[in-house]
Amino acid sequence: MLRIAGLVFALVGLGAGLFLLAGSFGLTPSAPGLSAWILFPACAFGGFVLAALGSRTGSLPVLLKVAGGALVLLAAAAAVGLLLAATGFAQVTNGTGSLWYLLVVAGLSGIAWLLAPERPEGRG
């Protein structure tokens, strides 16, 4: 049950991240507010931690790799959005703050989770 709840929270967090990404270009009905800025890291990271706590030890490396991969993809999309905005191929309507936020927060945490060891030190 903890794993399912964690995955639901993680999806809400990733959805908030996608809303931040799309909102920068005016592709959402309204500009992303403070709630999206807070929901993204809180739900994504908290959800993945809950899912990890509810998982078996053997499935933990896979969960970390999937979570890290999703976050790195979100960061890469933010980087592409920044490039498109800087070169004039896309018009940013709500500023680039959320794109930089996604690039740094999702990028650093996603890389850290992808580089996590397969098993803890001293085990196995």
N, C-alpha and C positions, 0 to 999 in steps of 0.2 A: 504494500500500500504506500509506503514511504517513497518507493522508487517511482510509482505512477504519479504521485503528487509532485515529486521533484521534477519529473519530465514535463508536467503541465506548467509549473512555474517557469521552467527553462524556456518553454515555447512562448509563454507570455513575454518573457524578457527579450527573446530574439525578435518577437513581433514588434516590441517597442523599439528595438534597434532598427528594424526595417522601416518603421514609421518615422524615426529620426532621419534616416537616409532619404526616403521619398519626400518627406516634408521640406527638406532643403531646396528641392526643385519645384515645389508647389504642386506635387502630385497627390496631395492629401486634402481633404475638405478644409482642414484648418492647420495652422502652424503648430509644430510640436511644442507643447508646454512643459512646465517643470515636471509634471507627473511622468512624462515619457523619459525625460533625462534621468529620473530616479528609478523608474521601473526597469529600464534596461539593465543596469548592473545589478540591482538588488534581486530581481527575479531570475535573470540569467545565471548569475553566479550562485545565488542561494538555491535555485532549482537544481543546478548540476551537483552541488554539494549534497543536497537531500537525496538526489537519485543515486549518488555514489554511496551514501550511507546505507541506502536500502538495497544495494546490489551485493552480489557475492564478490568475494575477493578476486576471483578469476575473471570476472567481467569488468572490473574496475579499469584496467588499461584501455579497453575498447571504449568505454564511456568517456574517458579523458581524451582519447584521440578524436572521437566524434565531436565532443564539445569544443575542443581546441580547433578542429577543422571548421566548424560552423562559425566560430568567432573570427578566425583568420579570413574566411570568405567574406564576412561582413566588413572587416577592416579593409580588405582588398577592394570591395565595392565602394567604400568611402574614399579610398585613394584614387580610384578611377573617376569618381564624381568630382573630387578636387581638381584633377587634371582636366576634365572636361570643362569645368567652370573657369579654370585659369586660362585655358586656350580659347574660350569663347564658343565652344561647341554646344554648351548647355548654359542656360541662364539660371542662376541661383536666385530664388525669390525671398528666401528667409535667412540668408546669411550662410556662411560656411562653418560656423561654430560647432554645429552638431556633427558635421563631417569630420572635423579635426578631433572632436571628442570620441567618435566611433573609431577613428584610425588609431588613436593612442590607447584607449581603454580596451577595445576588442582585440587590437593587434598584440599588445603586450601580454594580456591574459591568455589569448589563444595560443601564442607561441610558447608561453610557459607551460600550458597544459599539454601541448604537443610534445614538448621536450621532457615531460615527466617520465621518470624511469618506469620500466615495465613492472618491476617489483621493488618494494622498499628494501633499503640496505639491511643486510643481515638476515634476510628471509630467503628461503629456498636454497 
